[in-house]
Amino acid sequence: MLISRCPDLESFKFTSSYSHRPQPESGPPMSLGQILTGLSSLDAPLKLKKLVAIGIVVAPDDFRLHLRHFRYLEKLEIGWNSDPDSATHFGEICAILHAEGIHLRDITGATIHHPAIIRYLASYSGIERMILRPSHPLDDSTQVINRFFSSVLRQHRNSLRYLELGLNKNTAWSRLLGRDLMIEVERCQRLEELICWVYVSLEDKRSNNTDILVSSSLFLDQALMISS
């Protein structure tokens, strides 16, 4: 295995063409366990700092099996995971990171509602880059959104430089969140770039209401990009 021949490897990115709408002929998606087969034979663990997995299944058991290679992990990105248990998997991975005291500085995830995710993100400070694209129906919970802004964002207000919330989809994260929540963003004094998605419906377009929606979001002193 090629990876096992690179003992000084610090960054690993794997992108699969397996999309979130796979075709029948595609077969089952590839898993992290399959990709990392052979690492268990290494005498010394890798010191991976960056792990990016796009379009593959990242199961907690596979993550735990290779945990010795993730002790120095700073960046974790898991995206386009088509597995129906992906939200639970991400929560359990965050629980592993929490239990092992591994503090990420850069995280990208597609869900937030699992209790272990917010618990982990609120357990320490120091995240510099955070991208959250909540797409699970349970992510739209008012309680989940409030907990993110009041506990997670508050913990990282002194370190956060890049924040991206939402995605091009009609969710609670792409609607106006209210000034009381966005004030927590405004308190991130080191923030250099903020990307929010603002959902504009066909009715808003017909009513010429799009300018109001966008202008209602532009009250921050920080650099703000609005995508609609």
N, C-alpha and C positions, 0 to 999 in steps of 0.2 A: 504494500500500500504506500502510495506516494507521501501521504501526510506523515507516516511513521518514519520516513527518511529525512524529515526536516525537524530536527530536535530543537532548533532555535525559532520555530514558527511562533509568531505572536498575534497574527491576524488571520482569521479564517472566514471566508464568505462563500456561501454556496447558494446559487439561484437555480431553481428548477423551472422548466417550462410548464410544469403541471400547474394549471391555473385554478382559480376558485370555482370554475365551472368546467371540470374535466370532462373529456369525451370518453365514451365507453371503451374505445380502443386504447386509451392511455394506460389502462391497468391501474393498480394501486399506486398511490404516491410514495415517493422515496422517504425514508425516515432518517433521522439523525444517527440512529444506531447503525444503520447500514453504511452510512458515509464514514463513520468513525471506526468501523471494524478494523482491528489491527492495532489500535492505540494501546490496548491492554498489554501488548507484548513489549512496550517500551519500558526500559529499566527506570528511566527518570521521567517525571511528568513534564509535559509542555507547560509553558508559561503564557498561555493565550490571554491576550488583553481584549481582543475583539472577536465576537462570534455573531455572524449574520446568517440567518437561515430563511430564505424566501421560497415559498412553495413546497416546503417539505414538512413532514410531521415531526414535531419535537416533543416527544413523550417524556414525562418526568423520570421514568425508569432509565431511559437512555442518558438523560442529563446526569442523573445520580451515578450511573455506572462510570461515567468519565469525569466525575467531579474533580478528581485530582488535577486535571488539566485546566480547570476553570478557577483555580484559587486566586489568580491575578486578574480576573475578568473585570474590565472597566466599561465595555460597551456590549449590549445585547440587543439584537433586533430579530424579531420573529414576525414574519408577515405572510399573508396569503396562505394560511394553513387551512386546508380544506377539511381536516378531520373534524367530525361533529363534536368531539370532546376538546377541541383546541382551547376554549375558554377555561375549562377546568385544568387543562395541562399547564397553561400559562400561570394560573394561580398557584398550582403545586410547585412549579419551578421557582416562583417568587418566594414560596415558603421555604424551599431549600436554600435559596440565597440568604434569606433572613436567618435561618438556623445556623448557617455556616459563617455568618458575619462577612459576606461578600457584598461590598457596597459599590454599585455601579455608578458611573458618572455620566453615562449616556445610555438611554433606554428607549426602545420603540416597541409599542405593543398595539394590538387591535382589540383589546378588551380591558375593562377596568372593574367590573362588578364583583368579581370573586373577592371575598373578604381578605384573602392573603395578599392580594396585590396592593391594596391601599395600606394594609398593615405593614408590609415591607417598605413601601415607598415613604411612609411616614415615620419609619423607625430610625432614620439617620438623616444627615444633611450632606450636601456636596454635589448633587446632580447639576451638571452644566447644560445638558441637552436632553430634552424630553419631547418625544413625539407620541401622541396618543390618538388613535383612530378608532374610537369605540364604535362597533358595528353590531354588537349583540343586543337583542331587545332589552335585556335586563340592565344594560349600561345606561339606559335612558331614565333610570330611577332618580327622582329628585334627591333622595337621600344619598345615593352614590355620588351624584354631582356635587352636592354640598360638602360631603366628606372629602372629596378630592381638593376642592378649593380651600376648605378650612383647615385641613390637616396636612395633606401632601404638599400643596403649593407653598404653604406657610413655612414648612421645614426647609425648603430649598430657595427661599426668596433672596438669600445672600450669595448664592452661587449660580443660579440659573441664567444662562446667556441666550439660549434658544428654546422656544416653546412653540409647539404646533398642536392644535386641538381640532378634532373633528375630521370629516372627510366629505367628499362630494356626494352626500346622501342626506335625505331628510331624517335627521335624528335630533334629539334634544340638544346635542352638542353643536349642531349647526344652526340652531335658532338663537335669538338674542337671550343671553344668560342672565341679564339684569346687572345693574350697576353695583349692587352689593357684592356680587361674586367677582366681577371684573376688577373691583378695587383691589382684590387680593393679587391680581396680575400686576396692577400698577405699583404695588409695593415691592415687586421684584426689581430692585434698583440697578442690578447689573445686566438686566435683559437688553439684548442687542437686536433680537429679531423675534417677532411674534407673528404667527400665521394662524388665522381663524377662518373657518368656513362659515359663510352666511347663506342659509337656504333661502332661495327666492322662488316662490311658487308662480305658476302661470297666472293665478289671480292677482298676485302682487304686480306682475308685469303688466297685466291688462289695466290695473288700477293706477299705474304709474307710481307705485309705492316703493320701488327699488332704491331710490335715492335716500328715502327716509330710513330704510333698513340699514343701509351701509353707514350713513352719517350717525346713526344712533350708536354704532359700535366704535366710532372714531373719537374717543374722548381721552385716550391714553397719551401720555407724554412720550412713551417709548415708540420705537419704530414698529409700525403695524402694517401688515399686508392682509388685505381682505380678498378672498377668492370666492366667487359665487358662480 
